[in-house]
Amino acid sequence: MTRLTPPAGAARRPGRIDSRRKFLRNAAVAIAAPSPCGLVTAAPGPEDEGRMPDLNGAVAWLNSAPLTSKALRGKVVLVNFWTYSCINSLRELPYMKAWAAKYKDAGLVVIGVHAPEFGFEKDPVNVKNAVSDLKVAYPVPIDSNHSIWQAFRNEYWPADYFVDAKGQIRYHHLGEGEYEKSERVIQALLKENGATGLDESTVRITADGSEAPPSEDVRSPETYVGYARAENFASERMARDSRKSYNPPAMPALNHWGLGGFWNVGAGSGTLESAPGRIVFRFHSRDLHMVLGPAKNGTPVRFQVKLNGAAPGEDHGSDSGADGAGELRAPRMYQLIRQKGQIGDATFEIEFLDPGVEAFSFTFG
């Protein structure tokens, strides 16, 4: 069976065809069958791609009463599939917010369908807190059961569907990038709907933290901790669903990683059974992030980060200090390293000073 290659900057939901998320950059695609080599066909411009499905099945809506495709007729609609711990979704978010604000009065409605990857992202309280922290003001249906996702036959985070005022999907973009092209589609659809006096410049975004664009030198792939999708594990053999003491690798090869201390590794994550515990990763990128959660009882977890054996100093991330110290208080993605100088192979280490932390994945930028 042909494996589908994810478009640029897109994360593919694990499924029957492709069990792993992969990351690329810079491609816009229309809804199209894959070619034999697994590529997708580029869209030349706004064309009719079928009627917008309804928005049924959300467990709750944020920032709006529930909306329907029928009620949205007469508006240009941008449906953005995202999830709050996905680095690809977060890096696209500044554009969603900017377009929602810039074109609201001209008739654009942005809808951010929150479709979870990890179990904690199904919790409406966690989603509500994330939407507030990320300052997302447009409507967000919480699609915890992937009902809307399936209605659109979607497979990627992020994925953007551009719908005209008659309810027809006219363009479909998967992944990050090509924001100017997407904004031109918005402008064209608004003009079709009679909008006049549009500011035809395109937004210019300056973002920092996790929303900043990726660097041009990323050689490390997203890596999962849970045994269902773990790769390049360099400690001794991983035990499944049972407590085991691990020793971290002393000199891991690039993109290899390991655990230290007593961990219980499940299919989707690893849980530290007793403190202290460590994770080590040899990586090559400007940024290193981890998706982490505190103890199940909500008790915060303190941690200490090192880069090449020392405190990160100016290379600390937005969620760690120059001394490497930080604290987990909510399940989400944490930016732990942002290197300021030349990028090379480097060894990351995080030590957890309290038990109960749940580690899901690494991402890079």
Buried (B, 14 or more C-beta within 10 A) or exposed (E): EEEBBBBBBBBBBBEEEBEBBBBBBEBBBBBEEBEEEEBBEEBEEBEEBEEBBBBEBBBBBBBEEEBEBEEBBEBBBBBBBBBBBBBBBBBBBBBBBBBBBBBEEBBBBBBBBBBBBBBBBBBBEBBBBBBEEBEBBBBBBBBBBBBBBEBBEBBBBBBBBBBBBEBBBBBBBBBBBBBEBBBBBBBBBBBBBEBEEEEEEBBEBEEEEBBBBBBEEBEBBBBBBBBBBBEBBBBEEBBEEEEBBBEBBEEBEBBBBBBBBBBBBBEBBBBBBEBBBBBBBBBBBBBBBBBBBBBEEEEBBBBBBBBEEEBBEEBBBBBBBEEBBBBBEBBBBBBBBBBEEEBEBBBBBBBBBBBBBBBBBBBBB
